[in-house]
Amino acid sequence: MGSRVVACHAGLALVLMAGLGLQSKPSKDHFMRVANYRVGSLMDDPNAAGGYGKSDNYAIAGVPPNVGPGARNRRLFRIVASRDDKAGSYIYLISKSSQVLSFDAFDSALNMVLEAKTADGEWLPVEFRHRITCGNSRHQVFLAGLSYWRMPLIGFDSGPTKTQMRVRMLVPDPDIKDPVTLKPVYSNVFEGFVHPESFTLSPEDAKVYKLQKENGWWDVVWRGAADSS
């Protein structure tokens, strides 16, 4: 899958970023940026090959204060995007269960991107995930019951066009016993600002990736070695 799939040298860069605790950053040229929502796991993945990048952004017990309910879903977790001038802007992944939850990750980064609504009313990503080819980067992260991860929501707070935004996370479909079949889970909708280039890959990234609609939503996927379009 395109979203699950960075050559090994780029994967190393993500490992280094893990040690520095870096998150997604706004691009100075306003093109679509790389998402990097990293979390610290409750435990190591016993089934992973090993060598994946780790994060010290560990979960916090309880429920985050002064955070809304987010969008409704039938999962054991919810995603809430919150902008607060005093408390700061964050994305929260909040457990609704007393049991330990597991999520797919690459070098501790969740399968999560920001989307924004276009002038035509369509939701498009303004971030994308690098293609990972190093198998060691793939693993599971674990969230303790009734706790939450908090990730900085950076950028999209200024620009020429005000619009609606949301977080999209891809997780296995609970109705299909197949870990490869993914379905989106969305956060609440919040206000943000975009530039004309926000929905466009940079010229360099466009050589490797393309935007296409798959399974009912738009995503950035790897062009593939034979794709010269």
Biotite code that builds the C-alpha atoms (Angstrom):
import biotite.structure as struc

atoms = struc.array([
    struc.Atom([0.000, 0.000, 0.000], chain_id="A", res_id=1, res_name="MET", atom_name="CA", element="C"),
    struc.Atom([1.265, 3.433, -0.880], chain_id="A", res_id=2, res_name="GLY", atom_name="CA", element="C"),
    struc.Atom([0.778, 4.845, 2.585], chain_id="A", res_id=3, res_name="SER", atom_name="CA", element="C"),
    struc.Atom([2.614, 1.908, 4.162], chain_id="A", res_id=4, res_name="ARG", atom_name="CA", element="C"),
    struc.Atom([5.326, 1.902, 1.888], chain_id="A", res_id=5, res_name="VAL", atom_name="CA", element="C"),
    struc.Atom([11.180, 5.991, 2.011], chain_id="A", res_id=6, res_name="VAL", atom_name="CA", element="C"),
    struc.Atom([14.199, 4.159, 0.952], chain_id="A", res_id=7, res_name="ALA", atom_name="CA", element="C"),
    struc.Atom([16.416, 2.845, 3.754], chain_id="A", res_id=8, res_name="CYS", atom_name="CA", element="C"),
    struc.Atom([18.477, 6.028, 3.888], chain_id="A", res_id=9, res_name="HIS", atom_name="CA", element="C"),
    struc.Atom([15.303, 8.088, 4.328], chain_id="A", res_id=10, res_name="ALA", atom_name="CA", element="C"),
    struc.Atom([14.077, 5.608, 6.919], chain_id="A", res_id=11, res_name="GLY", atom_name="CA", element="C"),
    struc.Atom([17.298, 6.286, 8.818], chain_id="A", res_id=12, res_name="LEU", atom_name="CA", element="C"),
    struc.Atom([16.439, 9.970, 8.758], chain_id="A", res_id=13, res_name="ALA", atom_name="CA", element="C"),
    struc.Atom([13.119, 9.164, 10.399], chain_id="A", res_id=14, res_name="LEU", atom_name="CA", element="C"),
    struc.Atom([14.919, 7.139, 13.068], chain_id="A", res_id=15, res_name="VAL", atom_name="CA", element="C"),
    struc.Atom([17.117, 10.127, 13.815], chain_id="A", res_id=16, res_name="LEU", atom_name="CA", element="C"),
    struc.Atom([14.021, 12.327, 13.962], chain_id="A", res_id=17, res_name="MET", atom_name="CA", element="C"),
    struc.Atom([12.558, 9.936, 16.528], chain_id="A", res_id=18, res_name="ALA", atom_name="CA", element="C"),
    struc.Atom([15.431, 10.607, 18.884], chain_id="A", res_id=19, res_name="GLY", atom_name="CA", element="C"),
    struc.Atom([14.919, 14.333, 18.504], chain_id="A", res_id=20, res_name="LEU", atom_name="CA", element="C"),
    struc.Atom([11.176, 14.073, 19.080], chain_id="A", res_id=21, res_name="GLY", atom_name="CA", element="C"),
    struc.Atom([10.374, 15.953, 15.861], chain_id="A", res_id=22, res_name="LEU", atom_name="CA", element="C"),
    struc.Atom([6.852, 16.204, 14.502], chain_id="A", res_id=23, res_name="GLN", atom_name="CA", element="C"),
    struc.Atom([5.265, 17.402, 11.282], chain_id="A", res_id=24, res_name="SER", atom_name="CA", element="C"),
    struc.Atom([6.479, 20.852, 10.290], chain_id="A", res_id=25, res_name="LYS", atom_name="CA", element="C"),
    struc.Atom([4.975, 23.471, 7.995], chain_id="A", res_id=26, res_name="PRO", atom_name="CA", element="C"),
    struc.Atom([6.722, 23.763, 4.650], chain_id="A", res_id=27, res_name="SER", atom_name="CA", element="C"),
    struc.Atom([8.255, 27.124, 3.838], chain_id="A", res_id=28, res_name="LYS", atom_name="CA", element="C"),
    struc.Atom([7.006, 26.843, 0.261], chain_id="A", res_id=29, res_name="ASP", atom_name="CA", element="C"),
    struc.Atom([3.503, 25.689, 1.351], chain_id="A", res_id=30, res_name="HIS", atom_name="CA", element="C"),
    struc.Atom([3.485, 22.506, -0.727], chain_id="A", res_id=31, res_name="PHE", atom_name="CA", element="C"),
    struc.Atom([2.014, 19.330, 0.721], chain_id="A", res_id=32, res_name="MET", atom_name="CA", element="C"),
    struc.Atom([4.204, 18.295, 3.666], chain_id="A", res_id=33, res_name="ARG", atom_name="CA", element="C"),
    struc.Atom([5.298, 14.993, 5.144], chain_id="A", res_id=34, res_name="VAL", atom_name="CA", element="C"),
    struc.Atom([3.219, 13.843, 8.119], chain_id="A", res_id=35, res_name="ALA", atom_name="CA", element="C"),
    struc.Atom([5.108, 12.581, 11.151], chain_id="A", res_id=36, res_name="ASN", atom_name="CA", element="C"),
    struc.Atom([2.843, 11.997, 14.135], chain_id="A", res_id=37, res_name="TYR", atom_name="CA", element="C"),
    struc.Atom([5.059, 10.021, 16.477], chain_id="A", res_id=38, res_name="ARG", atom_name="CA", element="C"),
    struc.Atom([4.037, 8.307, 19.717], chain_id="A", res_id=39, res_name="VAL", atom_name="CA", element="C"),
    struc.Atom([5.760, 6.387, 22.496], chain_id="A", res_id=40, res_name="GLY", atom_name="CA", element="C"),
    struc.Atom([4.610, 2.808, 22.930], chain_id="A", res_id=41, res_name="SER", atom_name="CA", element="C"),
    struc.Atom([3.567, 1.200, 26.209], chain_id="A", res_id=42, res_name="LEU", atom_name="CA", element="C"),
    struc.Atom([5.771, -1.767, 25.284], chain_id="A", res_id=43, res_name="MET", atom_name="CA", element="C"),
    struc.Atom([8.010, -3.003, 22.484], chain_id="A", res_id=44, res_name="ASP", atom_name="CA", element="C"),
    struc.Atom([6.422, -4.966, 19.666], chain_id="A", res_id=45, res_name="ASP", atom_name="CA", element="C"),
    struc.Atom([7.432, -8.614, 20.258], chain_id="A", res_id=46, res_name="PRO", atom_name="CA", element="C"),
    struc.Atom([6.582, -9.533, 16.659], chain_id="A", res_id=47, res_name="ASN", atom_name="CA", element="C"),
    struc.Atom([8.528, -6.738, 14.940], chain_id="A", res_id=48, res_name="ALA", atom_name="CA", element="C"),
    struc.Atom([11.829, -7.353, 13.159], chain_id="A", res_id=49, res_name="ALA", atom_name="CA", element="C"),
    struc.Atom([13.481, -4.773, 15.420], chain_id="A", res_id=50, res_name="GLY", atom_name="CA", element="C"),
    struc.Atom([15.540, -1.688, 14.729], chain_id="A", res_id=51, res_name="GLY", atom_name="CA", element="C"),
    struc.Atom([12.586, 0.655, 14.288], chain_id="A", res_id=52, res_name="TYR", atom_name="CA", element="C"),
    struc.Atom([12.733, 4.269, 15.439], chain_id="A", res_id=53, res_name="GLY", atom_name="CA", element="C"),
    struc.Atom([11.227, 4.985, 18.828], chain_id="A", res_id=54, res_name="LYS", atom_name="CA", element="C"),
    struc.Atom([9.621, 8.075, 20.357], chain_id="A", res_id=55, res_name="SER", atom_name="CA", element="C"),
    struc.Atom([9.473, 9.425, 23.894], chain_id="A", res_id=56, res_name="ASP", atom_name="CA", element="C"),
    struc.Atom([6.032, 10.945, 23.312], chain_id="A", res_id=57, res_name="ASN", atom_name="CA", element="C"),
    struc.Atom([4.408, 8.550, 25.774], chain_id="A", res_id=58, res_name="TYR", atom_name="CA", element="C"),
    struc.Atom([0.741, 8.316, 26.634], chain_id="A", res_id=59, res_name="ALA", atom_name="CA", element="C"),
    struc.Atom([-0.832, 10.218, 29.503], chain_id="A", res_id=60, res_name="ILE", atom_name="CA", element="C"),
    struc.Atom([-3.299, 8.496, 31.824], chain_id="A", res_id=61, res_name="ALA", atom_name="CA", element="C"),
    struc.Atom([-6.876, 9.713, 31.954], chain_id="A", res_id=62, res_name="GLY", atom_name="CA", element="C"),
    struc.Atom([-8.757, 12.067, 29.669], chain_id="A", res_id=63, res_name="VAL", atom_name="CA", element="C"),
    struc.Atom([-7.234, 15.320, 28.374], chain_id="A", res_id=64, res_name="PRO", atom_name="CA", element="C"),
    struc.Atom([-8.761, 18.374, 30.070], chain_id="A", res_id=65, res_name="PRO", atom_name="CA", element="C"),
    struc.Atom([-10.900, 20.845, 28.163], chain_id="A", res_id=66, res_name="ASN", atom_name="CA", element="C"),
    struc.Atom([-11.017, 18.708, 25.018], chain_id="A", res_id=67, res_name="VAL", atom_name="CA", element="C"),
    struc.Atom([-14.217, 18.117, 23.067], chain_id="A", res_id=68, res_name="GLY", atom_name="CA", element="C"),
    struc.Atom([-15.703, 14.721, 22.211], chain_id="A", res_id=69, res_name="PRO", atom_name="CA", element="C"),
    struc.Atom([-14.425, 14.638, 18.618], chain_id="A", res_id=70, res_name="GLY", atom_name="CA", element="C"),
    struc.Atom([-16.249, 12.878, 15.798], chain_id="A", res_id=71, res_name="ALA", atom_name="CA", element="C"),
    struc.Atom([-18.379, 9.873, 16.687], chain_id="A", res_id=72, res_name="ARG", atom_name="CA", element="C"),
    struc.Atom([-17.145, 6.430, 15.680], chain_id="A", res_id=73, res_name="ASN", atom_name="CA", element="C"),
    struc.Atom([-17.638, 2.849, 16.864], chain_id="A", res_id=74, res_name="ARG", atom_name="CA", element="C"),
    struc.Atom([-13.952, 2.257, 17.566], chain_id="A", res_id=75, res_name="ARG", atom_name="CA", element="C"),
    struc.Atom([-12.337, 1.896, 20.986], chain_id="A", res_id=76, res_name="LEU", atom_name="CA", element="C"),
    struc.Atom([-10.613, 5.243, 20.523], chain_id="A", res_id=77, res_name="PHE", atom_name="CA", element="C"),
    struc.Atom([-11.386, 8.741, 19.299], chain_id="A", res_id=78, res_name="ARG", atom_name="CA", element="C"),
    struc.Atom([-9.320, 11.425, 17.579], chain_id="A", res_id=79, res_name="ILE", atom_name="CA", element="C"),
    struc.Atom([-9.708, 15.046, 18.630], chain_id="A", res_id=80, res_name="VAL", atom_name="CA", element="C"),
    struc.Atom([-8.039, 18.082, 17.066], chain_id="A", res_id=81, res_name="ALA", atom_name="CA", element="C"),
    struc.Atom([-7.932, 21.052, 19.419], chain_id="A", res_id=82, res_name="SER", atom_name="CA", element="C"),
    struc.Atom([-6.729, 24.591, 18.835], chain_id="A", res_id=83, res_name="ARG", atom_name="CA", element="C"),
    struc.Atom([-6.313, 26.678, 21.986], chain_id="A", res_id=84, res_name="ASP", atom_name="CA", element="C"),
    struc.Atom([-4.453, 29.986, 22.211], chain_id="A", res_id=85, res_name="ASP", atom_name="CA", element="C"),
    struc.Atom([-3.453, 29.244, 25.810], chain_id="A", res_id=86, res_name="LYS", atom_name="CA", element="C"),
    struc.Atom([-3.088, 25.460, 25.951], chain_id="A", res_id=87, res_name="ALA", atom_name="CA", element="C"),
    struc.Atom([-1.671, 25.145, 22.434], chain_id="A", res_id=88, res_name="GLY", atom_name="CA", element="C"),
    struc.Atom([-2.817, 23.160, 19.402], chain_id="A", res_id=89, res_name="SER", atom_name="CA", element="C"),
    struc.Atom([-2.744, 19.372, 19.568], chain_id="A", res_id=90, res_name="TYR", atom_name="CA", element="C"),
    struc.Atom([-4.095, 16.178, 18.069], chain_id="A", res_id=91, res_name="ILE", atom_name="CA", element="C"),
    struc.Atom([-5.268, 13.704, 20.696], chain_id="A", res_id=92, res_name="TYR", atom_name="CA", element="C"),
    struc.Atom([-5.747, 9.973, 20.211], chain_id="A", res_id=93, res_name="LEU", atom_name="CA", element="C"),
    struc.Atom([-7.842, 8.976, 23.221], chain_id="A", res_id=94, res_name="ILE", atom_name="CA", element="C"),
    struc.Atom([-8.627, 5.459, 24.384], chain_id="A", res_id=95, res_name="SER", atom_name="CA", element="C"),
    struc.Atom([-12.259, 4.738, 25.236], chain_id="A", res_id=96, res_name="LYS", atom_name="CA", element="C"),
    struc.Atom([-11.430, 1.283, 26.552], chain_id="A", res_id=97, res_name="SER", atom_name="CA", element="C"),
    struc.Atom([-9.810, -0.238, 29.636], chain_id="A", res_id=98, res_name="SER", atom_name="CA", element="C"),
    struc.Atom([-7.874, -2.649, 27.417], chain_id="A", res_id=99, res_name="GLN", atom_name="CA", element="C"),
    struc.Atom([-4.528, -2.062, 25.698], chain_id="A", res_id=100, res_name="VAL", atom_name="CA", element="C"),
    struc.Atom([-4.958, -0.919, 22.089], chain_id="A", res_id=101, res_name="LEU", atom_name="CA", element="C"),
    struc.Atom([-2.475, -1.512, 19.268], chain_id="A", res_id=102, res_name="SER", atom_name="CA", element="C"),
    struc.Atom([-1.873, 0.558, 16.132], chain_id="A", res_id=103, res_name="PHE", atom_name="CA", element="C"),
    struc.Atom([0.259, 0.148, 13.024], chain_id="A", res_id=104, res_name="ASP", atom_name="CA", element="C"),
    struc.Atom([3.281, 2.462, 12.929], chain_id="A", res_id=105, res_name="ALA", atom_name="CA", element="C"),
    struc.Atom([6.439, 3.133, 10.956], chain_id="A", res_id=106, res_name="PHE", atom_name="CA", element="C"),
    struc.Atom([9.330, 4.261, 13.142], chain_id="A", res_id=107, res_name="ASP", atom_name="CA", element="C"),
    struc.Atom([6.681, 5.126, 15.768], chain_id="A", res_id=108, res_name="SER", atom_name="CA", element="C"),
    struc.Atom([4.711, 7.375, 13.381], chain_id="A", res_id=109, res_name="ALA", atom_name="CA", element="C"),
    struc.Atom([0.982, 6.670, 13.146], chain_id="A", res_id=110, res_name="LEU", atom_name="CA", element="C"),
    struc.Atom([-0.831, 6.285, 9.825], chain_id="A", res_id=111, res_name="ASN", atom_name="CA", element="C"),
    struc.Atom([-2.289, 9.770, 10.192], chain_id="A", res_id=112, res_name="MET", atom_name="CA", element="C"),
    struc.Atom([-2.496, 12.884, 7.973], chain_id="A", res_id=113, res_name="VAL", atom_name="CA", element="C"),
    struc.Atom([-4.295, 16.226, 7.911], chain_id="A", res_id=114, res_name="LEU", atom_name="CA", element="C"),
    struc.Atom([-6.973, 16.913, 5.319], chain_id="A", res_id=115, res_name="GLU", atom_name="CA", element="C"),
    struc.Atom([-8.546, 20.194, 4.232], chain_id="A", res_id=116, res_name="ALA", atom_name="CA", element="C"),
    struc.Atom([-11.682, 21.007, 2.289], chain_id="A", res_id=117, res_name="LYS", atom_name="CA", element="C"),
    struc.Atom([-11.208, 22.552, -1.149], chain_id="A", res_id=118, res_name="THR", atom_name="CA", element="C"),
    struc.Atom([-13.286, 25.346, -2.678], chain_id="A", res_id=119, res_name="ALA", atom_name="CA", element="C"),
    struc.Atom([-15.249, 22.583, -4.446], chain_id="A", res_id=120, res_name="ASP", atom_name="CA", element="C"),
    struc.Atom([-16.143, 21.003, -1.121], chain_id="A", res_id=121, res_name="GLY", atom_name="CA", element="C"),
    struc.Atom([-13.867, 17.971, -1.524], chain_id="A", res_id=122, res_name="GLU", atom_name="CA", element="C"),
    struc.Atom([-11.588, 16.684, 1.215], chain_id="A", res_id=123, res_name="TRP", atom_name="CA", element="C"),
    struc.Atom([-7.963, 16.400, 0.100], chain_id="A", res_id=124, res_name="LEU", atom_name="CA", element="C"),
    struc.Atom([-4.813, 15.612, 2.081], chain_id="A", res_id=125, res_name="PRO", atom_name="CA", element="C"),
    struc.Atom([-2.402, 18.446, 2.831], chain_id="A", res_id=126, res_name="VAL", atom_name="CA", element="C"),
    struc.Atom([0.118, 15.949, 4.202], chain_id="A", res_id=127, res_name="GLU", atom_name="CA", element="C"),
    struc.Atom([1.415, 12.568, 3.064], chain_id="A", res_id=128, res_name="PHE", atom_name="CA", element="C"),
    struc.Atom([3.374, 9.686, 4.521], chain_id="A", res_id=129, res_name="ARG", atom_name="CA", element="C"),
    struc.Atom([6.735, 8.654, 3.108], chain_id="A", res_id=130, res_name="HIS", atom_name="CA", element="C"),
    struc.Atom([6.951, 5.299, 1.413], chain_id="A", res_id=131, res_name="ARG", atom_name="CA", element="C"),
    struc.Atom([8.835, 2.908, 3.681], chain_id="A", res_id=132, res_name="ILE", atom_name="CA", element="C"),
    struc.Atom([10.792, 0.073, 2.054], chain_id="A", res_id=133, res_name="THR", atom_name="CA", element="C"),
    struc.Atom([12.800, -0.995, 5.109], chain_id="A", res_id=134, res_name="CYS", atom_name="CA", element="C"),
    struc.Atom([10.838, -3.762, 6.806], chain_id="A", res_id=135, res_name="GLY", atom_name="CA", element="C"),
    struc.Atom([12.469, -2.995, 10.162], chain_id="A", res_id=136, res_name="ASN", atom_name="CA", element="C"),
    struc.Atom([10.518, 0.276, 10.322], chain_id="A", res_id=137, res_name="SER", atom_name="CA", element="C"),
    struc.Atom([7.167, -1.519, 10.520], chain_id="A", res_id=138, res_name="ARG", atom_name="CA", element="C"),
    struc.Atom([5.804, -2.363, 13.936], chain_id="A", res_id=139, res_name="HIS", atom_name="CA", element="C"),
    struc.Atom([2.918, -1.897, 16.354], chain_id="A", res_id=140, res_name="GLN", atom_name="CA", element="C"),
    struc.Atom([2.610, 0.729, 19.051], chain_id="A", res_id=141, res_name="VAL", atom_name="CA", element="C"),
    struc.Atom([0.535, 0.106, 22.164], chain_id="A", res_id=142, res_name="PHE", atom_name="CA", element="C"),
    struc.Atom([-1.700, 2.510, 24.054], chain_id="A", res_id=143, res_name="LEU", atom_name="CA", element="C"),
    struc.Atom([-2.621, 1.730, 27.667], chain_id="A", res_id=144, res_name="ALA", atom_name="CA", element="C"),
    struc.Atom([-6.306, 1.612, 28.516], chain_id="A", res_id=145, res_name="GLY", atom_name="CA", element="C"),
    struc.Atom([-8.042, 4.875, 29.381], chain_id="A", res_id=146, res_name="LEU", atom_name="CA", element="C"),
    struc.Atom([-5.073, 7.018, 28.374], chain_id="A", res_id=147, res_name="SER", atom_name="CA", element="C"),
    struc.Atom([-4.180, 9.243, 25.437], chain_id="A", res_id=148, res_name="TYR", atom_name="CA", element="C"),
    struc.Atom([-1.411, 10.370, 23.113], chain_id="A", res_id=149, res_name="TRP", atom_name="CA", element="C"),
    struc.Atom([-0.941, 14.083, 22.454], chain_id="A", res_id=150, res_name="ARG", atom_name="CA", element="C"),
    struc.Atom([0.749, 15.256, 19.235], chain_id="A", res_id=151, res_name="MET", atom_name="CA", element="C"),
    struc.Atom([1.465, 18.874, 18.241], chain_id="A", res_id=152, res_name="PRO", atom_name="CA", element="C"),
    struc.Atom([-0.833, 20.315, 15.596], chain_id="A", res_id=153, res_name="LEU", atom_name="CA", element="C"),
    struc.Atom([1.609, 22.551, 13.778], chain_id="A", res_id=154, res_name="ILE", atom_name="CA", element="C"),
    struc.Atom([0.878, 25.101, 11.072], chain_id="A", res_id=155, res_name="GLY", atom_name="CA", element="C"),
    struc.Atom([-2.214, 25.861, 9.015], chain_id="A", res_id=156, res_name="PHE", atom_name="CA", element="C"),
    struc.Atom([-2.971, 28.711, 11.403], chain_id="A", res_id=157, res_name="ASP", atom_name="CA", element="C"),
    struc.Atom([-2.339, 31.413, 8.777], chain_id="A", res_id=158, res_name="SER", atom_name="CA", element="C"),
    struc.Atom([-2.722, 31.728, 5.044], chain_id="A", res_id=159, res_name="GLY", atom_name="CA", element="C"),
    struc.Atom([-4.841, 33.313, 2.329], chain_id="A", res_id=160, res_name="PRO", atom_name="CA", element="C"),
    struc.Atom([-7.755, 30.852, 2.479], chain_id="A", res_id=161, res_name="THR", atom_name="CA", element="C"),
    struc.Atom([-9.783, 29.882, 5.525], chain_id="A", res_id=162, res_name="LYS", atom_name="CA", element="C"),
    struc.Atom([-11.247, 26.403, 5.328], chain_id="A", res_id=163, res_name="THR", atom_name="CA", element="C"),
    struc.Atom([-12.301, 23.335, 7.297], chain_id="A", res_id=164, res_name="GLN", atom_name="CA", element="C"),
    struc.Atom([-9.739, 20.739, 8.314], chain_id="A", res_id=165, res_name="MET", atom_name="CA", element="C"),
    struc.Atom([-9.693, 17.333, 9.980], chain_id="A", res_id=166, res_name="ARG", atom_name="CA", element="C"),
    struc.Atom([-7.367, 14.471, 10.876], chain_id="A", res_id=167, res_name="VAL", atom_name="CA", element="C"),
    struc.Atom([-7.634, 11.169, 9.005], chain_id="A", res_id=168, res_name="ARG", atom_name="CA", element="C"),
    struc.Atom([-6.151, 7.965, 10.383], chain_id="A", res_id=169, res_name="MET", atom_name="CA", element="C"),
    struc.Atom([-6.183, 4.651, 8.521], chain_id="A", res_id=170, res_name="LEU", atom_name="CA", element="C"),
    struc.Atom([-6.737, 1.543, 10.640], chain_id="A", res_id=171, res_name="VAL", atom_name="CA", element="C"),
    struc.Atom([-7.745, -2.056, 9.867], chain_id="A", res_id=172, res_name="PRO", atom_name="CA", element="C"),
    struc.Atom([-11.403, -2.600, 9.051], chain_id="A", res_id=173, res_name="ASP", atom_name="CA", element="C"),
    struc.Atom([-13.065, -4.141, 12.148], chain_id="A", res_id=174, res_name="PRO", atom_name="CA", element="C"),
    struc.Atom([-15.580, -5.979, 9.946], chain_id="A", res_id=175, res_name="ASP", atom_name="CA", element="C"),
    struc.Atom([-12.925, -7.800, 7.920], chain_id="A", res_id=176, res_name="ILE", atom_name="CA", element="C"),
    struc.Atom([-10.352, -10.132, 9.448], chain_id="A", res_id=177, res_name="LYS", atom_name="CA", element="C"),
    struc.Atom([-7.658, -8.722, 7.189], chain_id="A", res_id=178, res_name="ASP", atom_name="CA", element="C"),
    struc.Atom([-4.993, -6.333, 8.581], chain_id="A", res_id=179, res_name="PRO", atom_name="CA", element="C"),
    struc.Atom([-4.277, -5.020, 5.079], chain_id="A", res_id=180, res_name="VAL", atom_name="CA", element="C"),
    struc.Atom([-7.794, -3.682, 4.466], chain_id="A", res_id=181, res_name="THR", atom_name="CA", element="C"),
    struc.Atom([-7.812, -0.205, 5.973], chain_id="A", res_id=182, res_name="LEU", atom_name="CA", element="C"),
    struc.Atom([-10.618, 2.200, 6.756], chain_id="A", res_id=183, res_name="LYS", atom_name="CA", element="C"),
    struc.Atom([-10.441, 5.893, 7.698], chain_id="A", res_id=184, res_name="PRO", atom_name="CA", element="C"),
    struc.Atom([-11.259, 7.232, 11.140], chain_id="A", res_id=185, res_name="VAL", atom_name="CA", element="C"),
    struc.Atom([-11.696, 11.007, 11.307], chain_id="A", res_id=186, res_name="TYR", atom_name="CA", element="C"),
    struc.Atom([-11.337, 13.664, 13.950], chain_id="A", res_id=187, res_name="SER", atom_name="CA", element="C"),
    struc.Atom([-13.693, 16.528, 14.540], chain_id="A", res_id=188, res_name="ASN", atom_name="CA", element="C"),
    struc.Atom([-13.656, 19.307, 11.944], chain_id="A", res_id=189, res_name="VAL", atom_name="CA", element="C"),
    struc.Atom([-11.786, 22.488, 12.845], chain_id="A", res_id=190, res_name="PHE", atom_name="CA", element="C"),
    struc.Atom([-10.889, 25.756, 11.127], chain_id="A", res_id=191, res_name="GLU", atom_name="CA", element="C"),
    struc.Atom([-7.537, 26.268, 9.449], chain_id="A", res_id=192, res_name="GLY", atom_name="CA", element="C"),
    struc.Atom([-5.846, 28.164, 6.640], chain_id="A", res_id=193, res_name="PHE", atom_name="CA", element="C"),
    struc.Atom([-4.319, 26.890, 3.418], chain_id="A", res_id=194, res_name="VAL", atom_name="CA", element="C"),
    struc.Atom([-2.314, 28.202, 0.475], chain_id="A", res_id=195, res_name="HIS", atom_name="CA", element="C"),
    struc.Atom([-2.957, 27.421, -3.204], chain_id="A", res_id=196, res_name="PRO", atom_name="CA", element="C"),
    struc.Atom([-0.045, 24.939, -3.115], chain_id="A", res_id=197, res_name="GLU", atom_name="CA", element="C"),
    struc.Atom([-1.253, 23.144, 0.013], chain_id="A", res_id=198, res_name="SER", atom_name="CA", element="C"),
    struc.Atom([-3.010, 20.439, -2.021], chain_id="A", res_id=199, res_name="PHE", atom_name="CA", element="C"),
    struc.Atom([-0.051, 19.975, -4.382], chain_id="A", res_id=200, res_name="THR", atom_name="CA", element="C"),
    struc.Atom([3.097, 17.896, -4.130], chain_id="A", res_id=201, res_name="LEU", atom_name="CA", element="C"),
    struc.Atom([6.362, 19.773, -4.554], chain_id="A", res_id=202, res_name="SER", atom_name="CA", element="C"),
    struc.Atom([8.087, 19.202, -7.934], chain_id="A", res_id=203, res_name="PRO", atom_name="CA", element="C"),
    struc.Atom([10.603, 16.895, -6.223], chain_id="A", res_id=204, res_name="GLU", atom_name="CA", element="C"),
    struc.Atom([7.968, 14.860, -4.387], chain_id="A", res_id=205, res_name="ASP", atom_name="CA", element="C"),
    struc.Atom([5.820, 14.650, -7.535], chain_id="A", res_id=206, res_name="ALA", atom_name="CA", element="C"),
    struc.Atom([8.602, 12.625, -9.171], chain_id="A", res_id=207, res_name="LYS", atom_name="CA", element="C"),
    struc.Atom([8.055, 9.877, -6.607], chain_id="A", res_id=208, res_name="VAL", atom_name="CA", element="C"),
    struc.Atom([4.425, 10.223, -5.502], chain_id="A", res_id=209, res_name="TYR", atom_name="CA", element="C"),
    struc.Atom([1.040, 11.043, -6.975], chain_id="A", res_id=210, res_name="LYS", atom_name="CA", element="C"),
    struc.Atom([-2.368, 11.988, -5.618], chain_id="A", res_id=211, res_name="LEU", atom_name="CA", element="C"),
    struc.Atom([-5.152, 9.592, -6.462], chain_id="A", res_id=212, res_name="GLN", atom_name="CA", element="C"),
    struc.Atom([-8.507, 8.503, -5.160], chain_id="A", res_id=213, res_name="LYS", atom_name="CA", element="C"),
    struc.Atom([-8.603, 5.003, -3.689], chain_id="A", res_id=214, res_name="GLU", atom_name="CA", element="C"),
    struc.Atom([-11.344, 3.266, -1.734], chain_id="A", res_id=215, res_name="ASN", atom_name="CA", element="C"),
    struc.Atom([-13.421, 6.437, -1.557], chain_id="A", res_id=216, res_name="GLY", atom_name="CA", element="C"),
    struc.Atom([-10.780, 8.881, -0.302], chain_id="A", res_id=217, res_name="TRP", atom_name="CA", element="C"),
    struc.Atom([-7.881, 10.804, -1.810], chain_id="A", res_id=218, res_name="TRP", atom_name="CA", element="C"),
    struc.Atom([-4.381, 9.748, -0.831], chain_id="A", res_id=219, res_name="ASP", atom_name="CA", element="C"),
    struc.Atom([-0.782, 10.219, -1.905], chain_id="A", res_id=220, res_name="VAL", atom_name="CA", element="C"),
    struc.Atom([0.672, 6.971, -3.247], chain_id="A", res_id=221, res_name="VAL", atom_name="CA", element="C"),
    struc.Atom([4.009, 5.842, -4.647], chain_id="A", res_id=222, res_name="TRP", atom_name="CA", element="C"),
    struc.Atom([4.253, 6.135, -8.404], chain_id="A", res_id=223, res_name="ARG", atom_name="CA", element="C"),
    struc.Atom([6.111, 2.851, -8.733], chain_id="A", res_id=224, res_name="GLY", atom_name="CA", element="C"),
    struc.Atom([9.198, 2.116, -10.764], chain_id="A", res_id=225, res_name="ALA", atom_name="CA", element="C"),
    struc.Atom([7.256, 1.684, -14.017], chain_id="A", res_id=226, res_name="ALA", atom_name="CA", element="C"),
    struc.Atom([5.050, 4.760, -13.579], chain_id="A", res_id=227, res_name="ASP", atom_name="CA", element="C"),
    struc.Atom([6.440, 7.736, -15.493], chain_id="A", res_id=228, res_name="SER", atom_name="CA", element="C"),
    struc.Atom([3.173, 9.700, -15.606], chain_id="A", res_id=229, res_name="SER", atom_name="CA", element="C"),
])
